[in-house]
Amino acid sequence: MFASLIFGFAQVLRIKFSAVGIDSNICSTIPYVITIAGLVMFAIKRIQKEKKRYQANK
């Protein structure tokens, strides 16, 4: 649910940036770039958590 809210927020940013005059090709990628960045951050946190768990069980 949280991811869909962030994607919606990114859509709003795309619309706002388009209204300012930024190239529409760049603006249309904003929601997808933010989504991919969020997935990467989630994966990094999960990997760090798994490493801590693995080291604690050693």
C-alpha positions in Angstrom: 0.0 0.0 0.0 2.8 2.4 0.9 4.5 1.7 -2.5 1.3 2.7 -4.3 1.2 6.0 -2.4 4.8 6.8 -3.3 4.1 5.9 -7.0 1.1 8.3 -6.9 3.2 11.0 -5.3 5.7 10.5 -8.1 2.9 10.8 -10.7 2.0 14.2 -9.2 5.6 15.3 -9.3 5.7 14.3 -13.0 2.6 16.5 -13.7 4.1 19.4 -11.7 7.4 19.2 -13.5 5.7 19.0 -16.9 3.8 22.2 -16.1 7.0 24.0 -15.2 8.4 23.3 -18.6 10.8 20.3 -18.0 11.0 17.9 -21.0 8.1 15.5 -20.9 10.4 12.5 -21.7 12.3 13.1 -18.5 9.1 13.8 -16.5 7.5 10.6 -17.6 10.3 8.5 -16.1 10.1 10.0 -12.6 7.6 7.6 -11.1 9.5 4.6 -12.4 12.9 5.8 -11.2 11.5 6.5 -7.8 9.9 3.0 -7.7 13.1 1.3 -8.7 15.1 3.4 -6.1 12.6 2.3 -3.4 13.0 -1.3 -4.4 16.7 -1.1 -4.3 16.6 0.5 -0.8 14.3 -2.2 0.4 16.5 -4.9 -0.9 19.6 -3.4 0.7 17.9 -3.1 4.1 16.8 -6.7 3.8 20.2 -8.0 2.9 21.7 -6.1 5.8 19.2 -7.6 8.2 19.9 -11.1 6.9 23.7 -10.5 7.3 23.1 -9.4 10.9 20.9 -12.5 11.6 23.5 -14.8 10.0 26.3 -13.3 12.1 24.3 -13.5 15.3 23.7 -17.3 14.7 27.4 -18.0 14.0 
